[in-house]
Amino acid sequence: MNFRWIPFLFAAEAIPSAVVTFVALLMFVQLGEGWGMSTFLCGLLTLPWVLKSFLREKVRQRGRFADVLRLIEVFLFFSLVALAFSFTFVSYRVWHIFGILLLICFFCAWHELAARMYYERMLRPREQRLYNTPKMFFSQCSVIVTYGAMLLLVGALEIFYHNRHQAEALSWSTSVYLLAGIYLLLSLYNVLTLKPAHVGDRYQTETIGGAVRAEVRVIDRIMRQPHWLLVVVCLFFLLLPQALLFHTRVLFLLATPADGGLGCSLQWIALAQGTVGVLAFSLGLGYGYRLERYRRVFSTIPTACVTLVVSPFIYWLMTQWPPQSLWLLCIATFVAQVTFGFGLNACIPYIRYISGERYRSTINYLYIPLVALVMLIPLSVSGWLVDYFGFTHFFALDSLLAVPAFVAGYMGWRKLKY
């Protein structure tokens, strides 16, 4: 069987998702929004991931996943073109850009559901396990292209356009147009290679209300489980340090030394966060996934989540001893991200308890509704907290949150164990 569609399908999913998840914050900051408003807007962009459960049943009932994926990718291409246009030709462009990014995030959530269902119907369970690693590899490579290479291009274009009016907006617009061109090529390839799924591809008539009622029944079943609320609260505190750090680490690199930051250029951020950071996160996530799959490490050891809270302490250390070179910054970022990726697998038992095996083939846990839900508020308020406390005190307090995170992890482990 020909499996050449796998890398291109999941690259088409990862590119717009990376724009929303990682690049959007820098867009808002460089367009003049404050740190608080920028992280607040980025927090709101996670809402389609939170609400994805209500769309899932409708996508499943609709079937014809190959056709649906082609249609979504057309929508995503035109959304990227509209995003590029908004940087230079639209008044009140921050709100236009936010609206388009929110629309892109909705299409990404729709695409992720359809792609996962298509993948699970095209491949047998044994084949799925075989191709999970290549799928993740190509997905993360696409994130590097979007996050790392795109920021490098934006930084270079800002130098090239430095004498032009609205140089930053023009640089972002040009970069997004080029990204849209790459995405168009991926979409055209998928049009030619995606075939109808082997099973479950038949359209099944059901009203939207019926799909919502089906999902409500799922939620009702979850709420009937013992300790479900405690499990969700434990997951909230377990992920709280990382949720607060997720956007503020980029603000720390971008902020000037006078504001307590490192004053890094976009090129340094692209190399440290967009390249080395993504690679480290992928390595940690993949290795932790294998340990949980074969040895049930995170399900059987109460302190397996310890690495999840290392990252804030590393960033606090950087406020005390700022790295003087790109190499030192990349080393610190590598350690912070590899421990984050590894520790994020601690979510697996919680997700399994709440959602069963529904997300067994999901590439990135950050896009799972339960994880996105517990991270939404900390993501949204993190910029205002940095404004109030400053980076040094913020990272120190975030490091101290390791204590309630450990307690929550231990309590959650006990409830999930019995």
ABEGO torsion letter per residue (X at the ends): XBAAAAAAAAAAAAAAAAAAAAAAAAAAAAAGBBAAAAAAAAAAAAAAAAAAAAAAAAAAAAEGAAAAAAAAAAAAAAAAAAAAAAAAABBGAAAAAAAAAAAAAAAAAAAAAAAAAAAAAABBAAAAAAAAAAAAAAAAAAAAAAAAAAAAAAAAAAAAAAABBGAAAAAAAAAAAAAAAAAAAAAAAAAAABBBBABGABBBBBBAAAAAAAAAAAAAAAAABBGAAAAAAAAAAAAAAAAAAAAAAAAAAABBAAAGBAGBBAAAAAAAAAAAAAAAAAAAAAAAAAAAAAAGAAAABAAAAAAAAAAAAAAAAAAABBBABAAAAAAAAAAAAAAAAAAAAAAAAAAAAAAEAAAAABABAAABAAAAAAAAAAAAAAAAAAAAAEAAAAAAAAAAAAAAAAAAAAAAAAAAAX
